[in-house]
Amino acid sequence: MFYLLNKPSWISSFWEISKLRKLLNIKKVWHTWTLDPLATWLLLVATWNSTKLIPYLEKSQKTYEFTFNLDWFTETWDLWSEIHFLPKELIDSNKGKITPEGIEEILKKDFSWKITQIPPKYSAISIDWQRAYNLARNWKEVIIPSRTIEIFEYTLLDFNFPSVTISMTVSAWTYIRTIAEDIWKKFWLNAYTINLHRSKISNLDESMSFKLADIRNHEEMKKFELSYDYLFSDFWEIILKDNEITKILKWYILKNEYWLNEWQKYFIKDERWDYVSLVEVKNNELVILSNRI
């Protein structure tokens, strides 16, 4: 089963998952797309055999709302490290040059469609089996290669110097702190992100989420269960007979005798309409991607 948690600030995803395990009294719980503990965000969580399907959701696009200030800066680009004040003369000389129209122009020119970015060294990226933020905190050299990401949509929500608030829909593996940094560099200023909120994951929004602090027992969570057909709307479904189900559960590869589309993913259901497996049609065969889902 899948659930959409609304994580509060200053709490890690690991801590949220630990609380959920205790609430459900189960061990097999995992999540997708971690974020900074300071951020508030939607956290998609899977339990039991649903965890096998997490890889097929990892590439979903996401929407963030973030705010950064242009008068101070920090080494981590957020509130995790010491704040350094910019010279008042520098702020005063640039303050009048920064306008909503100017920000919109920068977004349109430099932050539309595909761009490259270098994730921050204070991030959870693995470098030689170590987290980048651990290397950075120990004053080790951190070299992170650039990556190509996509920006599908953006909106300037508010500008009241020194604060800028933007909503942005981006591809997977996008670092919002880097987006914010690249924007404020256009103004020849330093800054830091003071607020980061993930408000949407693909077609999942906050109306489908809940806060763990508001849940007292397992029964109250049932109304927030997310179905496979909603989460995986691009996957099709087929019902097979019990003898065919038995073969699939034994990892036998069946011939495509069902007129299924090549390279399409299908959920296999049994005659009771229960989900059994996920397969993909390749070279006229049903290749099993995951069993007992």
Secondary structure, 3 states (H helix, E strand, C coil): CEEEEEECCCCCHHHHHHHHHHHHCCCCEEECCCCCCCCEEEEEEEEHHHHHHHHHCCCCCEEEEEEEECCEEECCCCCCCCEEECCHHHHHHHHCCCCHHHHHHHHHHHCCEEEEECCCCCCCCEECCEEHHHHHHCCCCCCCCCEEEEEEEEEEEEEECCEEEEEEEECCCCCHHHHHHHHHHCCCCCCEEEEEEEEEECCEEHHHCECHHHCCCHHHHHHHCECHHHHCCCCEEEECCHHHHHHHHCCCCEECCCCCCCCCEEEEECCCCCEEEEEEEECCEEEEEEECC
